[in-house]
Amino acid sequence: MNLAFDPGHRPTVAIVGESDRFPVHRIYCVGRNYADHAREMGGNPEREPPFFFTKPADAVTESGSTVPYPPRTANLHHEIELVVAIGREGRDIALKDANAYIFGYAVGNDLTRRDLQFAARDAGRPWDTAKGFDHSAPITPIHRIEDTGLIEKGEIWLTVNDAMRQRSNISDLIWSIPEIIVELSTLYTLKPGDLIFTGTPSGVGPLQPGDEVQGGVELLGTLTFKIAD
Ligand code: MN
């Protein structure tokens, strides 16, 4: 088979302590999965079924990068999130089996053009331009689950220029990681290489050119990036 042009490389994420890299298949994101964030977005934190949106696989951006301030927005927001990396193929996964699909965990940031998101929401239109832009998924190297064990609690936090903006605990997720895997697998065939951004706690807010952003999840280290001047 000949290709009409060089397709470039499949996007990948580093794996802690290894030279092998994790090839990214798809990026799924969960909306409003912490009660305090659901409230700050004007939503109802009751336990409605989780909802999902996606980012393109090549939105992944390595920790330590300088991220360009994206075009067509005046309100770029940070959203610190625990990311689950999927290591097996499956659909209609049973709750008791869900954890076996986890390859590992990382810290990610679901960068959002909030002004475009609110305009889309008010017009009943899709979120794609608000969520799925270039460099919209900064992420740390992935820790294998064999090294961390199951992550069901632990602090999640984010600072901008050393000022604390977001601070919560993974135990406050409305939908647990196994529940997210079960629900997502009723919509899509999960594949090795999928990443799931599991939602952000309250405290989301704007980023300006030149801002230094750090964020972490207990056991998983720190995600750092800078917004370009
Ligand atoms: Mn998010």
Residues whose N, C-alpha, C, O or C-beta is under 5 A from the ligand:
A	BS01	MN	V30 E79 D110 G199 T200
